[in-house]
Amino acid sequence: MTTENNKNSRFEMRLTQEQRSRIDQAAESKGLTASQWALSNLLAAADRDIHEAHIIRLNNQAWNDFTAALDEPMGPRLTELLESDPIWT
């Protein structure tokens, strides 16, 4: 977890007493404050969700269609595009 000395943003949430107790117990088991534990776990979950958002899942038929399309020869317009000089150079 990256720590920053200049923390200038707050994140608040409302919890039941049971939820707060569970968080406090988990934090204590790791030797952390509740805030440290919550931040660490929130960041891990955020990283996981961001990563998952970039994964494309295909069923068997879609996978077969995709790989079949990759095996097909490229059309002339795509070949021309790939052989052209990039516009950013």
C-alpha positions in Angstrom: 0.0 0.0 0.0 1.3 3.4 -0.9 1.3 5.9 1.8 1.2 9.6 1.2 2.1 12.2 3.8 -0.1 14.9 2.2 -3.5 13.3 2.7 -6.1 15.9 1.7 -9.2 13.9 1.1 -11.6 12.1 3.4 -13.8 9.1 2.8 -16.6 8.5 5.3 -19.2 5.7 5.5 -22.0 4.8 7.9 -21.8 1.4 9.6 -23.8 -0.6 12.0 -22.1 -1.3 15.3 -21.7 -5.0 14.3 -20.0 -3.9 11.0 -17.7 -1.6 12.9 -16.9 -4.3 15.5 -16.0 -6.8 12.7 -13.7 -4.2 11.1 -12.0 -3.4 14.4 -11.5 -7.1 15.1 -10.0 -7.7 11.7 -7.7 -4.6 12.0 -6.6 -5.7 15.4 -5.7 -9.2 14.1 -3.3 -7.5 11.6 -1.9 -5.0 14.0 -3.5 -2.1 12.1 -5.8 0.7 12.9 -9.3 0.4 11.5 -8.5 3.2 9.0 -5.3 1.5 7.9 -7.0 -1.9 7.5 -10.0 -0.4 5.7 -7.8 1.6 3.3 -5.6 -1.4 2.5 -8.6 -3.6 1.8 -10.5 -0.9 -0.2 -7.4 -0.3 -2.4 -6.9 -4.0 -3.0 -10.6 -4.4 -3.9 -10.4 -1.3 -6.2 -7.3 -2.7 -8.0 -9.1 -6.1 -8.4 -12.2 -4.5 -9.8 -10.3 -2.2 -12.2 -8.3 -5.2 -13.4 -11.5 -7.3 -13.9 -13.1 -4.5 -15.9 -10.3 -5.0 -18.5 -10.9 -8.7 -19.0 -13.1 -9.9 -21.8 -14.8 -13.2 -21.2 -16.1 -15.3 -24.1 -18.3 -18.3 -24.1 -17.2 -21.3 -26.2 -19.0 -20.2 -29.4 -17.7 -16.6 -29.1 -14.2 -17.9 -28.6 -14.4 -20.2 -31.6 -15.7 -17.3 -33.7 -12.9 -15.1 -32.5 -10.1 -17.6 -33.2 -11.6 -18.4 -36.6 -11.6 -14.7 -37.4 -7.9 -14.5 -36.4 -7.1 -17.3 -38.7 -8.7 -15.6 -41.7 -6.4 -13.6 -44.0 -6.5 -9.8 -43.5 -8.5 -7.7 -45.9 -6.7 -5.3 -48.2 -7.7 -2.2 -46.1 -6.3 -3.7 -42.9 -3.1 -4.7 -44.7 -2.7 -1.2 -46.1 -3.3 0.3 -42.7 -0.7 -1.9 -41.0 1.8 -1.2 -43.7 1.3 2.6 -43.6 3.5 5.0 -41.5 2.0 6.0 -38.2 0.6 9.5 -38.2 2.3 10.3 -34.9 5.9 10.0 -36.2 
